Amino acid sequence: MKALIRVTLALAAVALAQTVSAADALSAPTSAGAAAHHAAVAKKQALVAQAMAKSVQSGAGVAAVQSATGGPRIANPYRAYPPSCASYPLPDTPAGPDRQSVTVPLYTRDGSGNPGNPENATITIWRVACSSSRFETPYNFDGGYNAMLLMRIDRSSNSTDVVPTMPLLTSGQATSGGTVQSYVRAAQDPNTVASELPFDGSIFATSSVYVLENYDNPDVLGQTFFDYTFNLQIDPVLDNNCTGCATIGVPGYDPTQSGYPAAFQDLPIDGYMSSAWYDTAHSGEGIMVQIYNNPGDASRTLFAAWYTYDANGIPFWLAIQGTAPVGSNSFTNVPVYYYSGGGFAGDFDSVTQHNWGTMNIYFPNCSQMDFDFNGAATEIAGGPAGQGSRSFHKLADINGLNCE
């Protein structure tokens, strides 16, 4: 039944899609139009404030951001995609079969706050494939594929004297209980709880990119399941008649090898792979992995220790260290070493490093590490030796920004 949920939502929501036409040149809003815009802004601001207050009272979400106590960054519990999917800066090149564009006349104002003639802007949405783990999560309840939904706004002018403002973004999503309307948050800094360019925020850049997310409290502002079919409603609020409004019918995310090849590839190597990895069939053996950025952030280094055993059943550690360019999906021909001449608790003068062999390491998804190996500890009697391949699983994530 779970496989049908995504399809059911898709079929129900498609019927809600509206026809979108190119925006025509419009005059500056009348005083009544400006008043309608300001009223809509005040309503949205009041709802956001109400949602934040509820989060603080419950001790969750935004409350962690407002706390004076330090700690790791957290992810919005009502987020729309795996935290490991995005980093700053966001991708800025629309691509993929779900790419769609509309032209919308955005509300503008000058430095004194006076409304000007609406400025046409091209709004493009597209998806970027995320982890191939296909874990069931609160936003991906049928175990399907995950993606993040990006929105790019391209202005038709580069003026900084009169600038357009962020339109009101809402969604309409069909469920078994009817259509659910929710507010949509446009965040420039991914993986945060409350980052956004809010409705009516000034858009100075000629081109800007946002990741579409949920607000922290769905009881007040609603929640959109972005991997399922929904309608993205874009309203510049030029008046009370939805003049200039546009609706993009966003299909459910169902990637194919040709449309979204990244959904079926090994994951790009990054710090989310840092963890303890083990073989579920053989307790007592594992690999500790640490991945870190090198100066200039053009490459990443993997350091790992494979704690295994020699031919006599005595614990034996192999040290693994290699470097790969940022964006790589694997570490290949990584040198593996072993050491001799040491002593317990630093009771030695020096140790000798020996070459053991090489390993190739891949991460098909956030919870699996595949590797093949080939080497021998020729300087140690009964030292571990051999070649083959194994698949280890992650023991735990490091903090709240977990890989999914």
Backbone torsions as a table, in degrees:
resi	resn	phi	psi	omega
1	MET	NA	-33.3	-176.8
2	LYS	-61.5	-35.3	-178.9
3	ALA	-64.9	-21.8	-177.9
4	LEU	-86.5	-16.9	-175.1
5	ILE	-62.5	-45.6	-178.7
6	ARG	-63.8	-39.7	178.9
7	VAL	-68.1	-42.1	-179.9
8	THR	-60.1	-45.5	177.5
9	LEU	-61.1	-39.3	-178.0
10	ALA	-63.5	-47.9	-177.8
11	LEU	-64.2	-37.5	-177.5
12	ALA	-72.8	-36.3	-173.9
13	ALA	-81.5	-25.7	-179.3
14	VAL	-59.4	-33.7	-179.0
15	ALA	-64.3	-17.0	-177.6
16	LEU	-88.3	-11.1	-174.1
17	ALA	-62.1	143.3	179.6
18	GLN	-109.1	155.0	175.7
19	THR	-76.8	131.5	-177.7
20	VAL	-112.4	130.0	177.2
21	SER	-116.4	160.2	-180.0
22	ALA	-62.2	145.3	-177.6
23	ALA	-73.8	139.2	175.5
24	ASP	-94.2	162.0	177.5
25	ALA	-67.2	133.5	-177.8
26	LEU	-126.1	156.2	176.6
27	SER	-83.7	164.8	177.6
28	ALA	-58.1	143.8	-179.7
29	PRO	-57.6	145.7	174.1
30	THR	-70.2	174.1	177.4
31	SER	-59.7	-35.1	177.5
32	ALA	-67.6	-38.8	178.4
33	GLY	-65.7	-43.1	177.9
34	ALA	-62.3	-39.5	178.7
35	ALA	-64.3	-40.0	178.2
36	ALA	-63.4	-39.9	178.9
37	HIS	-63.2	-47.9	-178.7
38	HIS	-64.0	-36.1	178.9
39	ALA	-66.7	-39.2	179.0
40	ALA	-66.6	-39.0	177.9
41	VAL	-62.9	-45.6	-179.2
42	ALA	-61.9	-39.7	179.2
43	LYS	-63.5	-45.8	-179.6
44	LYS	-64.4	-44.0	-179.9
45	GLN	-61.1	-39.1	179.4
46	ALA	-65.6	-39.5	179.0
47	LEU	-67.3	-41.1	178.3
48	VAL	-63.0	-43.8	178.5
49	ALA	-61.9	-39.5	178.6
50	GLN	-64.3	-42.2	179.2
51	ALA	-64.3	-42.1	178.9
52	MET	-63.7	-40.5	179.4
53	ALA	-63.0	-40.0	179.3
54	LYS	-66.1	-38.8	179.0
55	SER	-64.5	-40.1	178.8
56	VAL	-64.7	-42.7	-178.9
57	GLN	-64.4	-33.0	-178.4
58	SER	-84.6	-8.5	179.8
59	GLY	74.2	24.1	-178.9
60	ALA	-130.7	171.6	172.2
61	GLY	58.2	-117.7	-174.0
62	VAL	-60.6	-26.4	-180.0
63	ALA	-56.7	-33.9	-179.9
64	ALA	-68.4	-31.5	178.9
65	VAL	-72.8	-37.0	-176.3
66	GLN	-82.5	-9.8	-179.3
67	SER	-67.5	148.3	176.6
68	ALA	-82.8	-6.8	-179.4
69	THR	-86.5	133.0	179.4
70	GLY	-74.0	168.6	179.0
71	GLY	165.1	178.3	-179.0
72	PRO	-69.3	154.4	174.3
73	ARG	-63.1	147.9	177.9
74	ILE	-115.6	162.8	177.0
75	ALA	-105.8	147.8	176.4
76	ASN	-56.9	122.3	-179.9
77	PRO	-63.2	-16.8	178.2
78	TYR	-107.2	27.7	-175.8
79	ARG	-64.0	167.2	-173.5
80	ALA	-105.7	-4.8	-174.7
81	TYR	-159.3	162.6	178.4
82	PRO	-63.6	136.4	178.0
83	PRO	-55.8	-31.4	-178.3
84	SER	-72.5	-4.7	-177.1
85	CYS	-78.8	-27.9	-169.7
86	ALA	-128.6	154.0	172.6
87	SER	-148.4	167.6	179.1
88	TYR	-93.5	135.4	-1.5
89	PRO	-78.9	156.8	178.5
90	LEU	-71.1	153.4	172.5
91	PRO	-58.0	145.4	-176.4
92	ASP	-124.6	8.0	-178.4
93	THR	-111.5	106.8	-180.0
94	PRO	-60.9	136.4	179.8
95	ALA	-159.9	169.4	175.4
96	GLY	96.9	161.1	-175.5
97	PRO	-68.1	-18.4	179.9
98	ASP	-90.6	5.6	-179.8
99	ARG	-65.9	131.9	177.1
100	GLN	-144.6	149.7	-179.8
101	SER	-134.8	147.1	172.5
102	VAL	-137.9	157.1	175.0
103	THR	-107.1	127.7	-174.5
104	VAL	-130.8	134.6	174.6
105	PRO	-81.3	108.0	-175.5
106	LEU	-85.2	145.5	173.8
107	TYR	-62.7	136.7	-179.7
108	THR	-126.2	163.2	173.5
109	ARG	-154.6	158.4	178.7
110	ASP	-94.1	-174.4	-176.6
111	GLY	-63.9	-19.1	179.0
112	SER	-93.7	-0.4	-180.0
113	GLY	90.0	4.7	-179.8
114	ASN	-80.0	136.2	179.7
115	PRO	-69.4	144.0	177.1
116	GLY	-116.6	-172.1	176.3
117	ASN	-66.0	136.4	178.7
118	PRO	-56.5	143.8	178.7
119	GLU	-107.6	124.6	177.6
120	ASN	-65.8	135.9	176.8
121	ALA	-136.7	144.9	175.5
122	THR	-93.8	122.1	179.9
123	ILE	-109.9	120.4	-176.8
124	THR	-119.0	135.3	174.9
125	ILE	-118.9	145.7	175.8
126	TRP	-158.1	164.5	-178.2
127	ARG	-109.7	149.8	172.6
128	VAL	-120.9	127.0	-178.1
129	ALA	-64.0	141.0	179.0
130	CYS	-111.1	-154.9	-178.2
131	SER	-53.9	144.0	177.0
132	SER	-92.9	13.6	-176.6
133	SER	-64.6	-34.3	-179.8
134	ARG	59.8	38.8	175.6
135	PHE	-73.1	148.0	172.5
136	GLU	-78.2	126.2	-179.0
137	THR	-133.5	170.8	178.7
138	PRO	-59.7	-23.7	179.3
139	TYR	-104.9	0.2	-179.3
140	ASN	-141.6	73.4	-166.1
141	PHE	-86.2	1.7	177.3
142	ASP	-113.5	10.7	178.4
143	GLY	69.2	25.9	177.7
144	GLY	-84.2	-166.4	-178.5
145	TYR	-81.4	152.0	179.3
146	ASN	-105.3	146.2	174.5
147	ALA	-148.8	163.5	169.4
148	MET	-113.4	147.0	-176.6
149	LEU	-105.3	121.2	-178.4
150	LEU	-106.7	153.1	177.7
151	MET	-132.5	129.0	177.9
152	ARG	-116.5	134.1	177.4
153	ILE	-113.9	118.3	177.8
154	ASP	-110.2	115.1	179.6
155	ARG	-74.0	159.5	174.8
156	SER	-97.8	1.4	179.8
157	SER	-141.4	156.0	174.8
158	ASN	-111.6	18.2	-179.7
159	SER	-65.0	140.6	173.4
160	THR	-111.3	-0.6	177.0
161	ASP	-81.2	-42.1	174.5
162	VAL	-125.3	118.5	-173.3
163	VAL	-122.5	150.0	177.3
164	PRO	-76.1	165.2	-179.5
165	THR	-121.6	156.0	179.5
166	MET	-62.5	128.6	178.1
167	PRO	-71.8	166.7	175.4
168	LEU	-78.6	121.7	-178.0
169	LEU	-106.7	122.3	175.6
170	THR	-134.6	165.1	178.5
171	SER	-126.3	153.4	171.4
172	GLY	-125.8	117.8	-175.4
173	GLN	-129.6	126.8	-177.9
174	ALA	-79.5	134.7	174.8
175	THR	-130.6	175.8	179.3
176	SER	-63.6	-21.3	-179.6
177	GLY	-97.7	4.8	-179.0
178	GLY	120.8	-175.6	-178.1
179	THR	-83.6	131.3	179.8
180	VAL	-105.6	126.7	177.9
181	GLN	-100.2	134.2	-178.9
182	SER	-140.6	154.6	171.6
183	TYR	-83.8	146.5	-179.0
184	VAL	-115.6	136.2	-178.4
185	ARG	-100.5	132.2	177.8
186	ALA	-104.0	104.9	-175.2
187	ALA	-105.2	135.5	174.5
188	GLN	-91.4	-26.8	179.0
189	ASP	-107.0	106.6	-174.7
190	PRO	-71.3	163.4	174.1
191	ASN	68.3	20.7	176.2
192	THR	-111.8	167.0	-175.6
193	VAL	-80.9	-40.8	-169.9
194	ALA	-130.4	5.8	179.8
195	SER	-61.8	134.2	175.3
196	GLU	-169.7	157.2	161.1
197	LEU	-96.4	104.7	-169.8
198	PRO	-71.3	163.6	171.7
199	PHE	-50.4	129.8	-179.1
200	ASP	80.9	1.0	174.6
201	GLY	-69.0	142.8	-176.4
202	SER	-71.2	136.5	177.9
203	ILE	-107.5	98.0	-177.7
204	PHE	-86.4	-34.7	-175.4
205	ALA	-69.2	146.3	176.5
206	THR	-64.7	-35.2	177.3
207	SER	-139.0	134.0	-178.9
208	SER	-142.6	149.3	-175.9
209	VAL	-124.1	141.9	-178.4
210	TYR	-137.4	151.7	169.7
211	VAL	-102.5	133.4	-176.7
212	LEU	-85.4	128.0	-175.1
213	GLU	-139.1	173.2	174.9
214	ASN	-93.0	156.7	170.0
215	TYR	-76.2	169.6	-171.2
216	ASP	-74.6	-23.6	-175.6
217	ASN	-123.4	102.2	-175.9
218	PRO	-71.4	-18.2	-179.9
219	ASP	-64.6	-28.1	-177.6
220	VAL	-101.3	-45.0	-171.5
221	LEU	-108.5	-4.4	177.7
222	GLY	83.8	171.5	179.6
223	GLN	-139.5	130.8	177.5
224	THR	-104.6	135.2	172.9
225	PHE	-94.8	96.9	-168.2
226	PHE	-71.7	-17.8	177.4
227	ASP	-82.5	-6.9	179.8
228	TYR	-108.7	158.1	-176.7
229	THR	-60.0	135.4	175.8
230	PHE	-158.4	172.3	176.4
231	ASN	-110.3	123.2	175.7
232	LEU	-90.4	116.6	-176.0
233	GLN	-103.3	124.8	-174.8
234	ILE	-115.6	115.3	-175.2
235	ASP	-128.2	112.5	177.7
236	PRO	-73.4	-9.9	-177.8
237	VAL	52.2	65.2	174.4
238	LEU	-83.7	-20.6	178.9
239	ASP	-165.5	-165.6	178.4
240	ASN	-91.2	5.6	-174.2
241	ASN	-109.0	11.2	-180.0
242	CYS	60.1	33.0	176.2
243	THR	-63.2	131.4	-180.0
244	GLY	82.5	-0.6	-179.4
245	CYS	-64.5	152.1	175.1
246	ALA	-140.4	150.8	177.0
247	THR	-129.6	128.5	175.9
248	ILE	-106.9	121.3	175.2
249	GLY	-80.5	106.1	-176.6
250	VAL	-92.5	119.0	-178.3
251	PRO	-74.2	160.5	174.9
252	GLY	-63.5	146.2	-177.1
253	TYR	-80.5	112.3	-179.1
254	ASP	-139.1	79.4	-169.8
255	PRO	-68.7	151.9	172.6
256	THR	-121.7	165.4	-179.7
257	GLN	-60.7	-36.4	-178.3
258	SER	-80.3	-36.6	-176.6
259	GLY	-80.2	-41.4	-179.1
260	TYR	-135.6	71.4	-177.9
261	PRO	-58.6	-30.4	-177.8
262	ALA	-63.3	-24.1	-179.8
263	ALA	-67.6	-17.2	-176.0
264	PHE	-115.3	6.2	-179.8
265	GLN	-97.4	165.1	171.1
266	ASP	-61.4	152.3	-176.6
267	LEU	-71.0	146.5	171.0
268	PRO	-61.2	141.3	-176.6
269	ILE	-74.1	127.9	173.2
270	ASP	-156.5	-175.3	-174.3
271	GLY	-64.3	-15.5	179.0
272	TYR	-65.5	-16.8	177.9
273	MET	-82.7	-8.7	179.1
274	SER	-67.7	117.9	-177.4
275	SER	-178.3	-175.4	169.7
276	ALA	-98.1	129.7	-178.5
277	TRP	-118.2	143.2	-175.9
278	TYR	-147.7	163.6	177.1
279	ASP	-94.3	116.2	-176.1
280	THR	-62.8	-21.3	-178.8
281	ALA	-91.2	-9.4	-176.9
282	HIS	-139.2	88.3	177.6
283	SER	-67.6	150.6	-179.8
284	GLY	97.5	-2.2	176.4
285	GLU	-130.1	144.1	178.4
286	GLY	-172.4	-177.7	179.0
287	ILE	-134.3	127.8	172.7
288	MET	-93.7	124.9	-174.5
289	VAL	-118.6	133.8	172.6
290	GLN	-131.2	127.8	178.5
291	ILE	-124.0	129.4	-176.7
292	TYR	-140.9	155.4	179.4
293	ASN	-76.4	145.2	173.7
294	ASN	-94.3	162.2	178.8
295	PRO	-52.4	134.3	-177.4
296	GLY	90.2	-12.3	175.7
297	ASP	58.4	25.1	177.8
298	ALA	-91.6	-17.7	-178.5
299	SER	-143.8	163.6	178.6
300	ARG	-129.0	144.7	179.4
301	THR	-109.8	136.2	172.7
302	LEU	-103.8	127.0	168.0
303	PHE	-121.3	129.2	-177.9
304	ALA	-142.5	155.1	175.2
305	ALA	-127.3	119.6	178.8
306	TRP	-95.6	107.5	178.5
307	TYR	-92.8	110.8	-174.8
308	THR	-134.5	-151.6	-175.3
309	TYR	-140.2	154.4	175.7
310	ASP	-89.3	-172.7	-175.5
311	ALA	-65.7	-19.3	-179.8
312	ASN	-96.4	4.6	179.9
313	GLY	81.7	12.6	178.9
314	ILE	-88.3	135.2	179.1
315	PRO	-53.6	139.0	-176.7
316	PHE	-144.3	130.5	-178.5
317	TRP	-105.1	137.1	172.0
318	LEU	-115.4	130.5	-178.8
319	ALA	-99.7	133.5	-174.2
320	ILE	-123.7	128.6	178.9
321	GLN	-148.9	127.1	178.9
322	GLY	-155.0	166.8	-177.4
323	THR	-127.3	144.3	177.8
324	ALA	-142.9	149.0	177.5
325	PRO	-62.4	149.7	174.6
326	VAL	-58.0	133.4	-177.3
327	GLY	98.2	-9.7	179.6
328	SER	-67.8	149.4	179.7
329	ASN	-99.2	3.9	-178.6
330	SER	-162.1	160.5	165.2
331	PHE	-107.4	120.1	-176.0
332	THR	-115.7	145.3	-179.9
333	ASN	50.3	45.6	-179.4
334	VAL	-75.6	128.6	178.4
335	PRO	-66.2	142.2	177.3
336	VAL	-122.6	136.7	-175.0
337	TYR	-126.6	160.0	166.9
338	TYR	-138.0	165.4	-169.8
339	TYR	-131.6	153.4	176.5
340	SER	-140.4	161.0	176.1
341	GLY	92.9	7.2	-178.2
342	GLY	-88.7	-175.2	178.3
343	GLY	-152.0	168.2	-176.5
344	PHE	-71.7	136.4	173.5
345	ALA	55.7	39.8	176.6
346	GLY	79.3	12.5	-179.2
347	ASP	-83.0	67.4	178.1
348	PHE	-162.8	162.4	178.7
349	ASP	-90.4	-44.1	-179.4
350	SER	-161.3	160.8	176.4
351	VAL	-119.5	160.6	179.0
352	THR	-110.8	129.7	178.5
353	GLN	-90.8	134.5	178.5
354	HIS	-123.4	144.9	173.9
355	ASN	-78.4	124.8	177.7
356	TRP	-94.7	-44.5	-177.5
357	GLY	163.7	-143.3	-177.7
358	THR	-140.3	162.1	174.3
359	MET	-138.9	152.2	168.8
360	ASN	-117.0	131.7	-171.4
361	ILE	-127.3	133.3	-178.5
362	TYR	-135.7	156.2	176.9
363	PHE	-128.1	92.2	-180.0
364	PRO	-60.2	-31.9	176.4
365	ASN	-155.2	-177.2	-173.0
366	CYS	-68.1	-17.6	-175.6
367	SER	-112.7	4.9	-174.3
368	GLN	-132.9	133.4	173.4
369	MET	-121.5	118.5	176.3
370	ASP	-102.9	141.2	177.5
371	PHE	-151.4	151.8	170.2
372	ASP	-121.5	154.4	-171.9
373	PHE	-141.6	157.3	178.1
374	ASN	-159.1	111.2	-179.2
375	GLY	-177.1	177.1	179.6
376	ALA	-157.2	143.6	176.0
377	ALA	-95.4	76.3	-172.0
378	THR	-69.0	-20.4	-177.9
379	GLU	-87.5	-3.7	-178.1
380	ILE	-121.5	123.7	178.8
381	ALA	-61.4	123.2	179.6
382	GLY	76.1	13.8	179.6
383	GLY	-64.9	155.5	-177.9
384	PRO	-63.9	140.4	-179.4
385	ALA	-153.9	152.8	175.1
386	GLY	147.1	-179.6	175.7
387	GLN	-141.0	152.7	-179.2
388	GLY	163.2	-162.4	-179.5
389	SER	-143.1	149.8	-179.1
390	ARG	-140.6	164.8	175.5
391	SER	-131.9	116.1	179.8
392	PHE	-107.3	160.7	-178.8
393	HIS	-122.0	150.1	-177.4
394	LYS	-72.6	136.7	178.1
395	LEU	-78.1	-43.2	-176.8
396	ALA	-165.5	159.9	172.4
397	ASP	-86.6	158.5	-174.3
398	ILE	-78.7	-43.4	-179.3
399	ASN	-151.9	-167.7	-173.6
400	GLY	-63.3	-22.5	177.7
401	LEU	-84.2	62.4	-171.8
402	ASN	-77.8	154.4	173.6
403	CYS	-80.2	138.6	-178.4
404	GLU	-125.1	NA	NA
